[in-house]
């Protein structure tokens, strides 16, 4: 459950009120909300991510990484040469897809919902990606990683120590 105080903080972080907000899943090292769990069908249409990275601290660090050729290098040079790593990325997307569908079905009745919306919610991976051998957005992968662990997040932690920006205590804010 999300509190009004958390919604107010996230609204300040994002510069707008979050849509589909269900629960704060993690905090950053400053003990501010870092990852928000979001309804897969927010405001009547598919939301692109089940886990929304809201922490400006972590967001900025990842934005700096995305400005480099890191994703391109991962997709074009590392993954094609390592079946084990490609399998881990696919597994993360398959797990995400299952988690998202399970969350959706726990919140909504499928009757009356547009089939194209159901397909997006049921069949896409992290960030709405359809090709599970690609990385669409490091922010979405890292939010998933903070909550469930994930291959891309592990690489980011190893190479850039992003885990130092995440609060390692209880999920509940002190």
C-alpha positions as CSV (number, residue, x, y, z in Angstrom):
1,X,0.0,0.0,0.0
2,X,1.2,3.5,-0.8
3,X,0.8,6.4,1.6
4,X,-0.2,10.0,0.7
5,X,3.2,11.1,2.0
6,X,4.9,8.8,-0.5
7,X,2.7,10.0,-3.3
8,X,3.5,13.6,-2.5
9,X,7.3,12.8,-2.4
10,X,7.1,10.9,-5.7
11,X,5.1,13.8,-7.2
12,X,8.0,16.1,-6.3
13,X,10.5,13.6,-7.7
14,X,8.7,13.2,-11.0
15,X,7.3,16.7,-11.4
16,X,3.8,15.2,-11.8
17,X,1.5,12.9,-9.9
18,X,2.3,9.2,-10.6
19,X,-0.3,7.2,-12.4
20,X,-1.3,3.7,-11.4
21,X,0.7,3.9,-8.1
22,X,0.3,0.8,-6.0
23,X,3.3,0.5,-3.7
24,X,6.8,1.8,-3.0
25,X,9.0,-1.2,-3.5
26,X,12.4,0.2,-2.6
27,X,14.2,3.4,-1.3
28,X,17.4,5.1,-2.4
29,X,20.3,5.7,0.0
30,X,18.7,9.0,1.1
31,X,15.7,6.9,2.1
32,X,13.5,8.5,-0.6
33,X,11.2,6.3,-2.8
34,X,13.3,4.7,-5.5
35,X,11.0,2.1,-7.2
36,X,7.2,2.4,-7.5
37,X,5.1,-0.6,-8.4
38,X,2.5,0.4,-11.0
39,X,-0.8,-1.0,-12.1
40,X,-0.2,-2.6,-15.6
41,X,-3.5,-1.0,-16.8
42,X,-3.1,2.6,-15.5
43,X,-5.8,5.1,-16.5
44,X,-7.4,2.5,-18.8
45,X,-4.4,1.7,-21.0
46,X,-1.2,-0.4,-20.6
47,X,1.5,1.3,-18.6
48,X,5.0,0.8,-20.1
49,X,6.5,-0.5,-16.8
50,X,5.4,-2.4,-13.8
51,X,8.3,-0.9,-11.8
52,X,8.9,2.8,-12.2
53,X,12.3,4.2,-11.1
54,X,11.5,7.4,-9.3
55,X,14.7,8.3,-7.4
56,X,16.3,11.3,-9.0
57,X,19.7,10.1,-7.5
58,X,19.5,6.8,-9.3
59,X,17.8,8.1,-12.4
60,X,20.6,10.6,-13.0
61,X,23.3,8.0,-12.6
62,X,21.6,5.7,-15.1
63,X,20.9,8.6,-17.5
64,X,24.7,9.3,-17.6
65,X,25.3,5.6,-18.4
66,X,22.7,5.7,-21.2
67,X,24.4,8.6,-22.8
68,X,27.4,6.4,-23.4
69,X,27.5,3.4,-25.9
70,X,26.9,1.0,-23.0
71,X,23.6,-0.5,-24.3
72,X,24.9,-0.6,-27.8
73,X,28.0,-2.4,-26.7
74,X,26.0,-4.9,-24.6
75,X,23.6,-5.7,-27.5
76,X,26.1,-5.7,-30.4
77,X,29.3,-7.0,-28.8
78,X,28.6,-8.9,-25.6
79,X,25.3,-10.6,-25.9
80,X,25.8,-12.1,-29.4
81,X,29.0,-13.7,-28.2
82,X,27.7,-15.2,-25.0
83,X,24.6,-17.5,-25.0
84,X,24.6,-17.7,-21.2
85,X,24.2,-13.9,-20.8
86,X,21.6,-13.8,-23.6
87,X,19.6,-16.6,-21.8
88,X,19.8,-14.5,-18.5
89,X,18.3,-11.5,-20.3
90,X,15.6,-13.6,-21.9
91,X,14.8,-15.2,-18.5
92,X,14.5,-11.8,-16.8
93,X,12.0,-10.7,-19.5
94,X,10.0,-13.9,-19.2
95,X,9.9,-13.5,-15.4
96,X,8.8,-9.9,-15.8
97,X,6.1,-10.9,-18.3
98,X,4.7,-13.4,-15.8
99,X,4.9,-11.1,-12.8
100,X,3.1,-8.4,-14.8
101,X,0.4,-10.6,-16.0
102,X,-0.1,-12.0,-12.5
103,X,-0.4,-8.5,-11.1
104,X,-2.8,-7.5,-13.8
105,X,-5.1,-10.5,-13.2
106,X,-5.0,-9.9,-9.5
107,X,-6.3,-6.3,-10.1
108,X,-8.5,-6.5,-13.2
109,X,-11.2,-8.6,-14.9
110,X,-10.1,-9.2,-18.5
111,X,-13.7,-9.0,-19.8
112,X,-14.3,-5.8,-21.7
113,X,-10.6,-4.8,-22.0
114,X,-9.3,-4.3,-25.5
115,X,-7.5,-7.4,-26.9
116,X,-4.6,-5.3,-28.1
117,X,-4.2,-4.0,-24.5
118,X,-4.3,-7.5,-23.1
119,X,-1.6,-8.6,-25.6
120,X,0.7,-5.8,-24.6
121,X,0.3,-6.6,-20.9
122,X,0.6,-10.3,-21.3
123,X,3.3,-10.7,-24.0
124,X,5.8,-7.9,-23.6
125,X,8.9,-7.8,-21.4
126,X,10.7,-5.1,-19.4
127,X,9.7,-1.7,-20.7
128,X,7.2,-3.2,-23.1
129,X,9.9,-4.8,-25.3
130,X,9.0,-7.6,-27.6
131,X,12.5,-8.8,-28.5
132,X,13.8,-10.3,-25.3
133,X,17.4,-10.2,-26.6
134,X,17.4,-6.4,-26.6
135,X,17.6,-3.7,-23.8
136,X,15.1,-0.9,-24.2
137,X,15.7,1.2,-21.1
138,X,18.3,0.9,-18.4
139,X,16.0,2.7,-15.9
140,X,13.3,0.0,-16.3
141,X,15.8,-2.8,-16.1
142,X,17.4,-1.4,-13.0
143,X,14.0,-0.8,-11.3
144,X,13.2,-4.5,-12.0
145,X,16.6,-5.5,-10.7
146,X,16.2,-3.6,-7.4
147,X,13.0,-5.5,-6.7
148,X,13.8,-9.0,-8.1
149,X,17.4,-9.1,-9.1
150,X,18.2,-9.1,-12.8
151,X,21.0,-9.6,-15.2
152,X,21.3,-6.0,-16.6
153,X,21.1,-4.6,-13.1
154,X,23.8,-7.0,-11.9
155,X,26.1,-5.7,-14.7
156,X,25.3,-2.1,-13.8
157,X,26.1,-2.8,-10.1
158,X,29.4,-4.5,-11.1
159,X,30.6,-1.9,-13.5
160,X,29.1,1.3,-12.0
161,X,28.4,0.4,-8.4
162,X,24.8,1.6,-8.7
163,X,23.9,-0.6,-5.8
164,X,25.6,2.0,-3.5
165,X,22.7,4.3,-4.4
166,X,20.1,1.9,-3.1
167,X,19.0,1.7,0.5
168,X,19.8,-1.7,1.8
169,X,17.6,-1.8,4.8
170,X,14.0,-2.7,5.2
171,X,11.5,-1.9,2.4
172,X,9.6,0.3,5.0
173,X,11.0,3.8,5.2
174,X,12.5,4.5,8.6
